[in-house]
Amino acid sequence: METQMWNALADSMKGAYAAGLAEGAVPRPVIMPLVRGRLVGLIWVRPTKSGEDALTGIAQLSNIAAAAGADEVVLAWETHDVATACELPLSGPAPCLNMVHATRDGHVLHQFPYEERVLAPGPEGVTSIDPDWLASPAPQPGGALVPPVQAAVDFSFVPMEMDHPNPFGVTVVLMEEDGYKVRLTDA
């Protein structure tokens, strides 16, 4: 992935997390499939129940990448949020925005830890947080990923076998019907 594209995706995710935290919520995990260096879109995990449903919902983000024939994917998630939703032990820095860049040949984990500056509750009583981004550790080639993210990475590159003239379009529709938030690019 070109440095300019990576920086744009990382800056975009940091901005989205800051905006979400300011509104009192952590954005859900998101996958960004790329085909020949072009971003296909952003797909956020559907609303999930704690436990097995959250594990499955995150892993199923791979469907869109597989249907698109992605040769690269970027996934973003927050450490504590995913550990809580998936009922997994907390691992790695928290709070922390994690982003993994993956290809068929492997992945690199990038972590963006932050301190939470709690702001006064807004007019509706929602407490918002302003992230104070800390120094990021060095990127970790092959870094340990939580199980649902590892599954999403692994299955993103498994060709989807669907007897339909437009497997990508069908996958988009099915994922939207399941509650995934899909925003496609013009590419």
C-alpha positions as CSV (number, residue, x, y, z in Angstrom):
1,M,0.0,0.0,0.0
2,E,1.3,3.4,-0.9
3,T,2.2,5.6,2.1
4,Q,-0.2,8.3,1.0
5,M,-3.1,5.9,1.0
6,W,-2.1,4.4,4.4
7,N,-1.8,7.9,6.0
8,A,-5.2,8.9,4.6
9,L,-6.9,5.8,6.0
10,A,-5.1,6.1,9.4
11,D,-6.0,9.8,9.6
12,S,-9.6,9.1,8.6
13,M,-10.0,6.4,11.3
14,K,-8.4,8.6,14.0
15,G,-10.9,11.3,13.0
16,A,-13.8,8.9,13.0
17,Y,-12.8,7.6,16.5
18,A,-12.4,11.1,17.9
19,A,-15.8,12.1,16.5
20,G,-17.5,9.0,17.9
21,L,-15.9,9.4,21.3
22,A,-17.0,13.0,21.3
23,E,-20.6,11.7,20.9
24,G,-20.1,9.2,23.7
25,A,-19.6,6.0,21.6
26,V,-16.7,4.1,20.1
27,P,-17.2,3.4,16.4
28,R,-17.8,-0.3,15.5
29,P,-15.1,-2.3,13.8
30,V,-14.7,-1.5,10.2
31,I,-13.1,-3.1,7.1
32,M,-11.7,-1.3,4.1
33,P,-11.0,-3.6,1.2
34,L,-8.7,-2.5,-1.6
35,V,-8.5,-3.8,-5.1
36,R,-5.3,-2.9,-7.1
37,G,-4.6,-0.1,-4.6
38,R,-8.1,1.4,-4.9
39,L,-10.4,1.6,-1.9
40,V,-13.6,-0.2,-2.5
41,G,-15.4,1.2,0.5
42,L,-15.9,1.1,4.3
43,I,-18.0,-1.5,5.9
44,W,-18.8,-1.3,9.7
45,V,-19.9,-4.4,11.6
46,R,-23.6,-4.9,12.2
47,P,-25.0,-4.3,15.7
48,T,-24.2,-7.4,17.7
49,K,-24.9,-9.1,21.0
50,S,-22.1,-9.8,23.3
51,G,-20.2,-13.1,22.9
52,E,-20.5,-15.4,20.0
53,D,-22.6,-13.0,17.9
54,A,-19.9,-10.3,18.1
55,L,-17.2,-12.8,17.2
56,T,-19.2,-13.9,14.1
57,G,-20.2,-10.3,13.1
58,I,-16.6,-9.1,13.1
59,A,-15.4,-12.2,11.2
60,Q,-18.1,-11.8,8.6
61,L,-16.6,-8.5,7.6
62,S,-14.4,-10.7,5.4
63,N,-17.4,-11.4,3.1
64,I,-17.2,-8.1,1.4
65,A,-13.5,-8.3,0.8
66,A,-13.8,-11.8,-0.6
67,A,-16.6,-10.8,-2.9
68,A,-14.7,-7.8,-4.2
69,G,-11.6,-9.9,-4.9
70,A,-9.6,-7.6,-2.5
71,D,-5.9,-7.9,-2.7
72,E,-5.5,-5.8,0.5
73,V,-7.6,-5.0,3.5
74,V,-7.4,-2.7,6.4
75,L,-9.4,-3.4,9.5
76,A,-9.8,-0.9,12.4
77,W,-11.1,-1.6,15.9
78,E,-10.8,-0.4,19.5
79,T,-9.1,-2.8,21.9
80,H,-11.4,-2.5,24.9
81,D,-14.6,-2.3,22.9
82,V,-13.9,-5.6,20.9
83,A,-12.6,-7.4,24.0
84,T,-15.8,-6.5,25.9
85,A,-18.2,-7.3,23.0
86,C,-16.5,-10.6,22.2
87,E,-16.0,-11.5,25.9
88,L,-12.3,-11.9,25.4
89,P,-9.4,-11.0,27.7
90,L,-8.0,-7.6,27.2
91,S,-4.7,-7.7,25.3
92,G,-2.6,-4.9,24.1
93,P,-2.8,-1.3,25.0
94,A,-6.1,0.1,26.0
95,P,-7.7,2.4,25.1
96,C,-6.2,2.0,21.7
97,L,-7.3,2.2,18.0
98,N,-5.9,-0.7,16.2
99,M,-5.5,-1.0,12.5
100,V,-4.2,-4.0,10.6
101,H,-3.1,-3.8,7.0
102,A,-3.2,-7.3,5.4
103,T,-2.5,-9.0,2.1
104,R,-2.5,-12.7,1.2
105,D,1.2,-12.7,2.3
106,G,0.7,-11.5,5.8
107,H,-0.3,-8.5,7.9
108,V,1.1,-5.6,9.9
109,L,-0.5,-4.4,13.1
110,H,-0.5,-0.6,13.8
111,Q,-1.6,0.6,17.2
112,F,-2.7,4.2,18.1
113,P,-3.0,4.3,21.9
114,Y,-4.7,7.3,23.5
115,E,-5.6,8.7,26.9
116,E,-9.3,9.5,27.5
117,R,-9.9,13.1,28.5
118,V,-13.4,13.1,29.8
119,L,-15.4,16.2,28.9
120,A,-18.3,17.6,30.8
121,P,-21.6,15.9,29.9
122,G,-23.4,17.5,27.0
123,P,-27.0,19.0,27.1
124,E,-28.4,15.4,26.8
125,G,-26.3,14.1,29.6
126,V,-23.9,12.1,27.4
127,T,-20.4,12.1,28.6
128,S,-18.0,12.6,25.8
129,I,-14.3,11.8,25.5
130,D,-11.6,13.6,23.7
131,P,-8.7,11.2,22.8
132,D,-5.2,12.5,23.5
133,W,-3.2,10.4,21.0
134,L,0.0,9.0,22.5
135,A,3.2,7.9,20.7
136,S,2.5,4.9,18.6
137,P,4.6,1.8,19.0
138,A,6.4,0.6,15.9
139,P,4.3,-1.3,13.4
140,Q,4.3,-5.0,14.1
141,P,4.6,-7.4,11.1
142,G,2.6,-10.5,12.0
143,G,1.4,-8.9,15.2
144,A,-1.1,-10.8,17.3
145,L,-4.7,-10.1,16.4
146,V,-7.8,-10.9,18.4
147,P,-9.6,-14.0,17.1
148,P,-12.4,-12.3,15.2
149,V,-10.1,-9.9,13.5
150,Q,-7.7,-12.7,12.6
151,A,-10.6,-14.7,11.1
152,A,-11.7,-11.6,9.1
153,V,-8.1,-11.2,7.8
154,D,-7.9,-14.9,6.9
155,F,-11.2,-15.2,5.1
156,S,-10.8,-11.9,3.2
157,F,-8.6,-13.6,0.7
158,V,-10.6,-16.8,0.3
159,P,-12.4,-16.5,-3.1
160,M,-16.1,-16.4,-2.7
161,E,-17.9,-19.1,-4.6
162,M,-21.3,-17.8,-5.6
163,D,-23.3,-18.8,-8.7
164,H,-24.4,-15.3,-9.5
165,P,-23.3,-12.8,-12.3
166,N,-22.6,-10.1,-9.6
167,P,-21.4,-11.8,-6.4
168,F,-20.1,-8.4,-5.0
169,G,-23.5,-6.7,-5.5
170,V,-25.3,-9.6,-3.9
171,T,-22.9,-9.6,-1.0
172,V,-23.4,-5.8,-0.5
173,V,-27.2,-6.2,-0.4
174,L,-27.1,-9.2,1.9
175,M,-24.7,-7.5,4.3
176,E,-26.9,-4.3,4.4
177,E,-29.9,-6.4,5.1
178,D,-28.1,-8.0,8.0
179,G,-27.4,-4.5,9.4
180,Y,-23.8,-3.9,8.3
181,K,-23.3,-0.2,7.4
182,V,-21.8,-0.2,3.8
183,R,-20.3,2.9,2.2
184,L,-18.9,2.1,-1.3
185,T,-16.5,4.4,-3.1
186,D,-16.9,5.3,-6.8
187,A,-13.8,3.2,-7.7
